């Protein structure tokens, strides 16, 4: 739909059990004090993710703008950051009004965003499931859903446990480790290598390429090219020599008509799974080591691993900001006039912190999975169960194999890798009693 009508993006139905069914205490939307057509004085997404406490920034933005705020993507390029829980559900579910196809982005059409923009690898249109709507999206989504069902989760759990044990054994004798580089970052990659038939020698190159892609800095375009080249080599190898893996599965799926569609399906599955699962593992362990309330409940048995993982998804979801939707018509959202061609960012972390959905009783909310860490609507993450299997096994193995583990750094000095989209720790140095010889 591309008419110039002005429909209203009304709230959609909330998921069962969501605390948003309780009477809201939401800050009402107010007209912005700045001209929404300029980026002067706007906070950037990268500034928010670099903040030690992003929730403080979201609260300031709510006071000024309401549930939908104007932010900067890169110098001179503005976007709407959707921070309200209800508003984000509307955005994610109203496909006829908010498209995933970046070719509808007005700033790209007008040349405000150049073809070599660092935002490109995360935001420009690709011929894959992420850039499609409607029937085309469903066609390209089916292989991903079928591929996830193809995964044997019990076999995966055993394989991941073996990976975790081996990784811990490699650094345990010295009594210290960086649980990002030596553990959280390696686990999804090794699990994905098993699923897709990746070669171990390409692992470091793939990680570096993904870091550049998600960083949306000057090297993002080169990182994206390298990432796709690595996967194209694996695809071509499996086309010549089929194996019992997801690459071969995609090559033979009836919905994937070309080699490029196979490649783009691999791109989506691997890029999303590697980065987000790494962060999920890292953030859960970080909370265990830095938040006394969290740590005592976890180690004292009052908070299970599953609850700990969900609490991490509520407070610090792996995708802090999710790109993007593009308005197909003039409309209204969160009290603001949204113009055709405007870009809207899904503020997953902000929506999870929306005061309208919290009862104020943490015990009442424990175990609730109405968080938006996996997004919502047609483009919601298809691989949450495999990701949960990997993350659960990784955190559980640390608890079992490294008793007495402690953070070897000032929590306030823990930095995140630069990115407008994610808050992946650069390192997580720990110490623990070395096992006896």
C-alpha positions as CSV (number, residue, x, y, z in Angstrom):
1,X,0.0,0.0,0.0
2,X,1.5,3.3,-1.1
3,X,-1.4,5.7,-1.1
4,X,-1.2,9.2,0.5
5,X,-4.1,8.5,2.8
6,X,-3.6,9.2,6.5
7,X,-4.7,6.0,8.4
8,X,-4.2,5.9,12.2
9,X,-1.8,3.2,13.5
10,X,-4.1,2.1,16.3
11,X,-2.9,-0.3,19.1
12,X,-3.0,-3.9,18.3
13,X,-3.9,-6.8,20.6
14,X,-1.4,-7.5,23.4
15,X,-0.1,-11.0,24.0
16,X,-1.8,-13.1,26.7
17,X,-0.2,-12.7,30.1
18,X,1.4,-9.3,29.2
19,X,1.6,-6.9,32.1
20,X,0.4,-4.2,29.7
21,X,-3.1,-5.4,30.4
22,X,-2.8,-3.7,33.8
23,X,-3.9,0.0,34.0
24,X,-1.1,2.0,32.4
25,X,1.0,4.6,34.1
26,X,2.6,5.7,30.9
27,X,4.0,9.2,30.3
28,X,1.7,10.9,27.8
29,X,3.1,12.0,24.4
30,X,3.9,15.7,24.1
31,X,4.7,17.7,21.0
32,X,8.4,17.9,20.6
33,X,10.2,21.1,21.5
34,X,12.4,20.8,18.4
35,X,11.6,20.7,14.7
36,X,11.3,16.9,13.9
37,X,12.7,17.7,10.4
38,X,16.1,18.5,11.7
39,X,18.8,16.4,13.5
40,X,20.2,19.4,15.4
41,X,20.6,18.5,19.1
42,X,19.2,15.0,18.7
43,X,20.7,12.1,20.6
44,X,22.2,9.4,18.4
45,X,21.4,5.7,18.6
46,X,25.2,5.0,19.0
47,X,25.3,7.4,22.1
48,X,22.4,5.4,23.7
49,X,24.0,2.0,23.2
50,X,27.3,3.4,24.5
51,X,25.7,4.6,27.7
52,X,26.2,2.5,30.8
53,X,22.5,3.0,31.6
54,X,20.5,3.4,28.4
55,X,17.2,3.3,30.4
56,X,18.1,6.7,31.8
57,X,18.3,8.1,28.3
58,X,15.0,6.5,27.3
59,X,13.3,8.1,30.3
60,X,14.6,11.5,29.4
61,X,13.4,11.0,25.8
62,X,9.9,9.9,27.1
63,X,9.6,13.1,29.1
64,X,10.4,15.2,26.1
65,X,8.8,13.3,23.2
66,X,6.5,10.6,24.7
67,X,6.6,7.0,23.5
68,X,8.0,7.9,20.1
69,X,11.1,10.1,19.9
70,X,13.2,11.7,17.2
71,X,16.8,10.4,17.1
72,X,19.9,10.6,14.9
73,X,21.2,7.6,12.9
74,X,24.2,9.3,11.5
75,X,25.1,13.0,11.0
76,X,22.2,14.6,9.1
77,X,20.0,11.4,9.1
78,X,17.1,11.3,11.5
79,X,14.7,8.5,12.5
80,X,11.8,7.8,14.9
81,X,12.7,5.6,17.8
82,X,9.6,3.7,19.0
83,X,9.9,3.2,22.7
84,X,6.3,2.5,23.8
85,X,5.4,-1.2,24.2
86,X,2.0,-0.8,22.6
87,X,3.4,1.5,19.9
88,X,6.1,-1.0,19.0
89,X,3.6,-3.8,18.7
90,X,1.6,-1.6,16.3
91,X,4.7,-0.9,14.3
92,X,5.8,-4.5,14.1
93,X,2.3,-5.9,13.3
94,X,0.8,-3.3,10.9
95,X,2.5,-4.6,7.8
96,X,0.3,-2.7,5.4
97,X,1.4,0.6,6.8
98,X,4.9,0.0,8.1
99,X,7.0,-1.8,5.5
100,X,10.3,-3.7,6.1
101,X,11.4,-2.9,2.5
102,X,14.1,-0.2,2.8
103,X,13.4,0.9,-0.8
104,X,10.5,2.9,0.8
105,X,13.0,5.0,2.9
106,X,12.5,8.6,1.8
107,X,16.1,9.6,2.8
108,X,17.5,6.9,0.5
109,X,15.2,7.9,-2.4
110,X,16.2,11.6,-2.0
111,X,19.9,10.9,-1.7
112,X,20.2,12.1,1.9
113,X,21.6,8.7,2.8
114,X,24.3,7.9,0.2
115,X,24.9,4.4,-1.2
116,X,28.1,4.0,0.7
117,X,26.6,5.0,4.1
118,X,27.9,2.8,7.0
119,X,24.2,2.2,7.8
120,X,23.8,0.2,4.6
121,X,24.7,-3.3,5.7
122,X,22.1,-3.1,8.5
123,X,19.4,-1.0,6.9
124,X,19.6,-1.1,3.1
125,X,17.3,-3.4,1.2
126,X,18.5,-6.9,0.5
127,X,16.7,-9.6,-1.6
128,X,16.0,-11.7,1.5
129,X,13.3,-12.3,4.1
130,X,14.2,-9.2,6.1
131,X,13.5,-6.9,3.2
132,X,10.3,-8.5,2.1
133,X,6.6,-8.0,3.0
134,X,3.4,-10.0,2.5
135,X,3.4,-13.0,0.2
136,X,7.1,-12.6,-0.7
137,X,8.0,-12.5,3.0
138,X,6.1,-15.6,3.7
139,X,7.7,-17.5,0.8
140,X,11.2,-16.6,2.1
141,X,10.3,-17.1,5.8
142,X,9.2,-20.7,5.3
143,X,12.7,-22.1,4.7
144,X,13.9,-20.5,7.9
145,X,10.9,-21.9,9.9
146,X,11.5,-25.3,8.3
147,X,15.2,-25.1,9.0
148,X,14.6,-24.4,12.6
149,X,12.3,-27.3,12.9
150,X,15.0,-29.5,11.2
151,X,17.4,-28.8,14.1
152,X,17.4,-31.6,16.7
153,X,17.5,-29.5,20.0
154,X,18.6,-32.5,22.1
155,X,21.5,-33.1,19.8
156,X,22.3,-29.4,19.8
157,X,22.3,-29.3,23.6
158,X,24.8,-32.1,23.8
159,X,27.0,-30.6,21.2
160,X,26.9,-27.2,22.9
161,X,27.7,-28.7,26.3
162,X,30.8,-30.3,24.8
163,X,31.8,-27.0,23.2
164,X,31.5,-25.2,26.6
165,X,33.4,-27.9,28.5
166,X,36.2,-27.8,26.0
167,X,36.4,-24.0,26.0
168,X,36.5,-23.9,29.8
169,X,39.1,-26.6,30.0
170,X,41.3,-24.5,27.7
171,X,41.5,-21.6,30.2
172,X,40.6,-23.1,33.6
173,X,44.1,-24.0,34.6
174,X,45.3,-20.4,34.7
175,X,42.4,-19.2,36.9
176,X,41.4,-16.3,34.7
177,X,39.7,-15.7,31.3
178,X,37.9,-13.2,29.1
179,X,34.5,-14.7,28.9
180,X,33.7,-12.8,25.7
181,X,36.6,-13.7,23.5
182,X,37.2,-17.1,25.0
183,X,33.7,-18.2,25.7
184,X,30.5,-16.3,24.8
185,X,31.7,-15.3,21.4
186,X,33.0,-18.7,20.5
187,X,30.0,-20.8,21.5
188,X,27.4,-19.7,18.9
189,X,30.0,-19.7,16.2
190,X,31.1,-23.3,16.9
191,X,27.4,-24.4,17.2
192,X,26.6,-22.7,13.8
193,X,29.7,-24.2,12.2
194,X,28.3,-27.6,13.1
195,X,24.8,-26.7,11.7
196,X,26.0,-25.1,8.5
197,X,29.2,-26.9,7.7
198,X,31.5,-23.9,8.3
199,X,35.2,-24.5,8.5
200,X,36.9,-23.7,11.8
201,X,39.7,-21.8,10.0
202,X,37.2,-19.2,8.7
203,X,35.8,-18.5,12.2
204,X,37.9,-15.5,13.1
205,X,37.3,-13.9,9.7
206,X,33.6,-14.4,10.0
207,X,33.5,-12.9,13.6
208,X,35.5,-9.8,12.4
209,X,33.2,-9.3,9.4
210,X,30.1,-9.6,11.6
211,X,31.5,-7.1,14.2
212,X,32.1,-4.6,11.3
213,X,28.6,-5.2,9.9
214,X,26.8,-4.6,13.3
215,X,29.1,-1.7,14.1
216,X,27.7,0.4,11.2
217,X,31.0,2.3,11.1
218,X,33.3,3.1,8.1
219,X,34.3,-0.6,7.7
220,X,30.7,-2.0,7.7
221,X,30.4,-2.3,3.9
222,X,33.7,-4.2,3.6
223,X,32.7,-6.4,6.6
224,X,29.4,-7.2,4.8
225,X,31.2,-8.2,1.6
226,X,33.6,-10.5,3.4
227,X,30.8,-12.1,5.4
228,X,28.9,-12.9,2.2
229,X,32.0,-14.2,0.4
230,X,32.7,-16.7,3.2
231,X,29.1,-18.0,3.1
232,X,29.1,-18.1,-0.7
233,X,32.1,-20.4,-0.6
234,X,30.4,-22.8,1.8
235,X,27.2,-22.7,-0.3
236,X,29.1,-23.6,-3.4
237,X,31.0,-26.3,-1.7
238,X,27.8,-27.9,-0.5
239,X,26.2,-27.6,-3.9
240,X,29.0,-29.8,-5.2
241,X,29.2,-32.1,-2.1
242,X,25.9,-32.2,-0.2
243,X,26.0,-33.0,3.5
244,X,23.6,-33.4,6.5
245,X,23.6,-29.7,7.4
246,X,21.4,-26.5,7.0
247,X,23.4,-25.2,4.0
248,X,22.4,-28.4,2.1
249,X,18.9,-28.1,3.4
250,X,18.5,-24.6,2.1
251,X,20.0,-25.6,-1.3
252,X,17.2,-28.1,-1.7
253,X,14.3,-26.1,-0.3
254,X,11.5,-25.6,-2.8
255,X,11.0,-21.9,-1.8
256,X,14.5,-20.9,-2.5
257,X,14.7,-20.5,-6.3
258,X,18.2,-19.2,-6.8
259,X,21.7,-19.5,-5.3
260,X,21.5,-15.9,-4.1
261,X,18.3,-16.7,-2.2
262,X,20.1,-19.6,-0.5
263,X,23.0,-17.3,0.4
264,X,20.7,-14.6,1.8
265,X,18.9,-17.2,4.0
266,X,22.3,-18.2,5.4
267,X,23.2,-14.6,5.9
268,X,20.0,-14.0,8.0
269,X,20.3,-17.1,10.1
270,X,24.0,-16.8,10.9
271,X,24.3,-13.1,11.4
272,X,21.3,-12.9,13.7
273,X,22.2,-16.0,15.7
274,X,25.9,-15.3,16.2
275,X,25.6,-11.7,17.4
276,X,22.5,-11.9,19.5
277,X,23.2,-15.3,21.2
278,X,26.7,-14.1,22.1
279,X,25.2,-11.0,23.7
280,X,22.5,-13.0,25.5
281,X,25.1,-15.3,27.0
282,X,27.4,-12.4,27.9
283,X,24.7,-10.2,29.4
284,X,23.4,-13.0,31.6
285,X,26.8,-13.8,32.9
286,X,27.6,-10.1,33.3
287,X,24.5,-9.6,35.5
288,X,25.4,-12.7,37.5
289,X,28.8,-11.1,38.3
290,X,27.8,-7.4,38.7
291,X,24.3,-7.3,40.1
292,X,24.3,-8.5,43.8
293,X,20.5,-9.0,43.8
294,X,20.6,-11.0,40.5
295,X,23.7,-13.0,41.6
296,X,22.4,-14.0,45.0
297,X,19.1,-15.1,43.6
298,X,20.8,-17.1,40.8
299,X,23.5,-18.8,42.9
300,X,21.2,-19.3,45.9
301,X,18.8,-21.3,43.7
302,X,15.9,-18.8,44.0
303,X,16.3,-17.9,40.3
304,X,16.6,-20.7,37.8
305,X,18.7,-20.4,34.6
306,X,15.6,-20.0,32.5
307,X,14.4,-17.1,34.7
308,X,17.8,-15.6,34.6
309,X,17.9,-15.7,30.8
310,X,14.5,-14.1,30.6
311,X,15.4,-11.4,33.1
312,X,18.4,-10.5,30.9
313,X,16.1,-10.3,27.9
314,X,13.8,-7.9,29.7
315,X,16.6,-5.6,31.0
316,X,19.2,-5.8,28.2
317,X,17.9,-7.5,25.1
318,X,20.6,-8.6,22.6
319,X,19.2,-6.2,19.9
320,X,18.9,-2.9,21.7
321,X,17.5,-1.2,18.6
322,X,16.2,-3.1,15.7
323,X,16.2,-1.7,12.1
324,X,13.7,-0.8,10.7
325,X,10.3,0.0,9.3
326,X,9.4,2.5,6.6
327,X,6.1,4.4,6.6
328,X,4.0,3.7,3.4
329,X,1.6,6.6,4.1
330,X,1.2,9.6,6.3
331,X,-0.1,8.4,9.7
332,X,0.2,9.0,13.4
333,X,2.0,7.0,16.1
334,X,2.6,7.9,19.7
335,X,1.2,11.4,19.3
336,X,3.5,12.3,16.4
337,X,2.8,12.9,12.7
338,X,4.7,10.2,10.7
339,X,5.3,11.0,7.1
340,X,5.4,8.7,4.2
341,X,9.0,7.5,3.7
342,X,10.0,8.1,7.4
343,X,12.1,5.4,9.0
344,X,11.2,4.0,12.4
345,X,13.5,2.0,14.6
346,X,12.2,-0.6,17.0
347,X,13.4,0.3,20.4
348,X,13.3,-3.2,21.9
349,X,15.2,-2.3,25.1
350,X,13.1,0.9,25.6
351,X,9.8,-0.9,25.1
352,X,10.8,-3.5,27.6
353,X,11.3,-0.6,30.1
354,X,8.0,1.1,29.2
355,X,6.4,2.0,32.6
356,X,3.0,1.2,31.1
357,X,3.7,-2.5,31.2
358,X,5.2,-3.0,34.6
359,X,3.2,-3.7,37.8
360,X,6.0,-2.6,40.1
361,X,6.1,-6.1,41.7
362,X,9.2,-7.9,40.3
363,X,7.9,-11.2,41.8
364,X,4.7,-10.9,39.8
365,X,6.6,-10.5,36.6
366,X,9.1,-13.2,37.1
367,X,9.0,-15.8,34.3
368,X,6.9,-13.5,32.1
369,X,8.0,-13.8,28.4
370,X,6.0,-10.9,27.1
371,X,9.3,-9.0,26.5
372,X,10.1,-7.8,23.0
373,X,13.6,-9.1,22.8
374,X,12.7,-11.3,19.8
375,X,10.6,-8.5,18.3
376,X,7.0,-9.2,17.2
377,X,4.7,-9.7,14.2
378,X,5.6,-11.3,10.9
379,X,9.3,-10.6,11.3
380,X,9.8,-11.9,14.8
381,X,12.8,-14.1,15.3
382,X,12.2,-17.6,14.1
383,X,15.1,-19.2,16.0
384,X,14.3,-18.4,19.6
385,X,14.3,-22.0,20.7
386,X,17.7,-22.9,19.3
387,X,19.1,-19.6,20.7
388,X,17.7,-20.4,24.1
389,X,19.2,-23.9,24.0
390,X,22.6,-22.5,23.3
391,X,22.4,-19.7,25.9
392,X,21.0,-21.9,28.6
393,X,23.6,-24.5,28.2
394,X,26.4,-21.9,28.1
395,X,25.3,-20.1,31.3
396,X,24.6,-23.4,33.1
397,X,28.0,-24.8,32.3
398,X,29.8,-21.7,33.6
399,X,27.9,-22.1,36.9
400,X,28.8,-25.7,37.2
401,X,32.4,-25.6,36.0
402,X,33.7,-22.3,37.5
403,X,32.6,-22.1,41.1
404,X,33.8,-19.0,42.8
405,X,34.0,-17.0,39.6
406,X,34.4,-13.2,40.1
407,X,34.6,-10.2,37.8
408,X,38.1,-8.9,37.5
409,X,37.2,-5.3,36.6
410,X,35.2,-2.3,37.8
411,X,31.7,-3.0,36.6
412,X,31.3,0.7,35.6
413,X,34.4,0.4,33.3
414,X,33.0,-2.5,31.2
415,X,32.7,-1.1,27.7
416,X,30.5,-2.1,24.8
417,X,31.5,-2.6,21.2
418,X,30.6,0.5,19.2
419,X,27.2,0.0,17.5
420,X,23.9,1.8,17.1
421,X,22.1,-1.6,17.4
422,X,23.7,-3.8,20.0
423,X,25.5,-3.6,23.4
424,X,28.0,-6.4,23.2
425,X,30.6,-6.2,25.9
426,X,34.1,-5.8,24.5
427,X,35.5,-8.1,27.2
428,X,34.4,-9.7,30.5
429,X,37.5,-10.5,32.5
430,X,37.0,-13.0,35.3
431,X,39.1,-14.9,37.9
432,X,38.2,-18.1,39.7
433,X,40.0,-20.8,41.7
434,X,42.2,-22.8,39.4
435,X,41.4,-26.6,39.6
436,X,44.0,-28.7,41.4
437,X,46.6,-30.4,39.2
